[in-house]
Amino acid sequence: MSARIANDTLENGRLSGQALFLLGIIGGLGWWSSQLVTAALVSSALLLALVLCRRVFTWTLLLGFAGFFLGGLPFWLYNALHGWPTFAFGGSLGQMDFLQGLGLFFGERFLALARLNDTHPVHAMVGTLVYISVVLTGIAMMLRAARQQDRRPWISLAAVFLFIAVSAAVFSSSHFAAIGDSRYLLPLVPGLAVLIGAVFSYCSSRPLPRLAAWTSLLVLTIPQLEAIPWASRIEQSQRGMQVNIEILGDYLEGRGVTSVYASNQKRSWNFALHERIVFSDIWNDFYRPNAQHVEFSDTVAIFENYGNVADFLNMTGGSAQKSIVAGFTVHHDFQPPDKQVIEIPLDTWKSATDSSGRNILETIALPVYRESWPSPRRPHEDWLDVSFHEPVTISKIRMLSFGFNFYPRFLQIEGKRPGDLEWSVLREASLPGYYYWSGNRPYPYGERYRLEASFEPVTLKKLRIVNKADIALRHDFRWSVQLLQLFGPASSYQASASPPQAPLTDSIKEKDILPDLIALLSERDIEFLYTDRWLANAIHQATKGDVWTPLEPGLFPGNVHPVFESAQAKYLYPLKPEEVMLFTPQTALLVRNENIPLVQRGLAHVGLEMRQTAIGPWTFFDFSREKPLGQELLVAGLRWTGFGCIPARLPSKPRRILPKEAKEVAFFHPDNNWTTGDTLFPGLAYQTTPEDRYLILRLKGPHPHGQDAASLGIQVWVNNSRLPLVQQKDFEFTYWLGWGVRRIDDLRILSRTFVPKELHINDDTRSLGLMVDSIWLSSELSGAGHSPEHMSDI
């Protein structure tokens, strides 16, 4: 249609607003239907711009845009109301090397589209030559028509070739090129049909070329004939599949299930079931609201063995009903392990060693976040052993590591009973699965994943945890442990310390007591609650977000603690939300009863006292009037794990190098982080470490004088010596501190200044220097801004 508009405009000398509006309507409808029309939209716009040049840029062009908006109105409304999720597809561009993608386009995907990839080699070669001949003949026809000023043929052929070129360019630069499927090239079929039709029509007008044309057409048609019965079978299969999907949907709906974990291959089932039930590959879902819907569901099912759910149930001792409906297998009606357990106290542990003989007791029993025990790199099995002063009864272990990929591939648990010389297998080696329990349902791995394994209670003097992955895997794999907890049946609790105050009432269903918890939050005026994944979701929904809870950050990236920015303002190095806990008088913690000792250890580490209130299978921690927090905001060096808290390395005096007086007098204007242009901090006495080699200064954003160090006039001096700038990345400036600076006594930062009012920015008449975001020291140059484990407390 764009070709026709271009031709009519050249003939009539006037660009039709009605035609442009209709073109926009058609384009908008296509855009609403599928973003695969992107190449058609781009090529249409390019054709009009190239053929009509300046004549297209008139007020009538606005009618085309209006038509496009109107035709795609449902698309725009839906995206505006749901956070523009469709445009996430834009991230696929640039994901493939262009030349490699171009080779895949013409060398594999196009041949598959033409069904020349699985035919006889001679047939494939002849068919390829025919397509090349068609393209060359089409180009010759287009050039001949242009030379003869026969507008309609050359503009139409130019539109076809432009569409093919744009399609190839878009496809070859996107991640779709790596997908071994030719269906993304289907929009090319109409354009190819026009090109082939034009060429064969031209050739058929003469006797000799006519024979060659019809022979060539037969060569291209033969591979398509076998698609006729195939298409019939596919149609029948799809009808049968639709019936089976609806049977499965009715069954799940009857069980109260509205959400299913499944691979992305099943995302089309959402349409098949009219979204009565949402199928979501939660971490790879193209549409985040679907993943969020499944995350908030109380009752879920898992399709087939997605995420190794069978291994997960076996490993944890939980259960689910496994049903086969219309040929599909689903797991539903999940029940977590119905066992009352309690943590085995650390004072019963005698030692903990790994397979190389290292003592790792303090590392795994009294952890600090970002510090862990790494398994030895050995050509044989890795393990860790825990010995006890006296035999203890164990029925469950819990491990915490940096992330899902750092857990054992195949976990086996062994033990030695009193008097045994050989190890007995308590749990055979198996995959841990991709889930963990929270509330009465499983959740797939995420920010607070942990590996748990249950087995029949057994009294042991030694426990061994083994990674049984085969040698090939283990050669490049190093599992690690940040925290190891051992649990035993509550009835056999034999701790020297006092048992927890809260009764063990696991028989109460968590969902049934949720209203009492909501009432307690209101009664205690709680605004921020740290708790586990199911409860965090449930309370978020019940309070409509009025009570902040830690939602899964990968699904809810905006769920940052409301006072985090206020906390960050107190520090001149970047805080990581996952490495700090923020306490206010309205903050509370809620954990299951078996996790009370872990929370108590974490709170004691930062010197906090919180009262405990038993509520069903949980214990509620908050501040009382008798023992209040004593300040409006406390940034504590603790990491929230979902089931409890462990220490994280937060400097106890983070403003040691930049004391409060510096902000008020020398460095900052009182109401923000703008410097005055000349900074001097005398008498800091800041002790560096042998790893501190670089000083990094990060600015908050652009500056009127420019962005590079020379334009800004930045100079950093330490102990009366100017530091050389070694690297700049965006707003981050890295300076070489040197090898001999053991203590920073004086720090000075110079820069150019400006007055906002003089530059007509605002009415501020102050002289401003730099807007500082953070300052810290690092041991490495590359990625210095992203290595918090190497940062000192500057």
Disulfide bonds with the S-S distance in Angstrom:
none
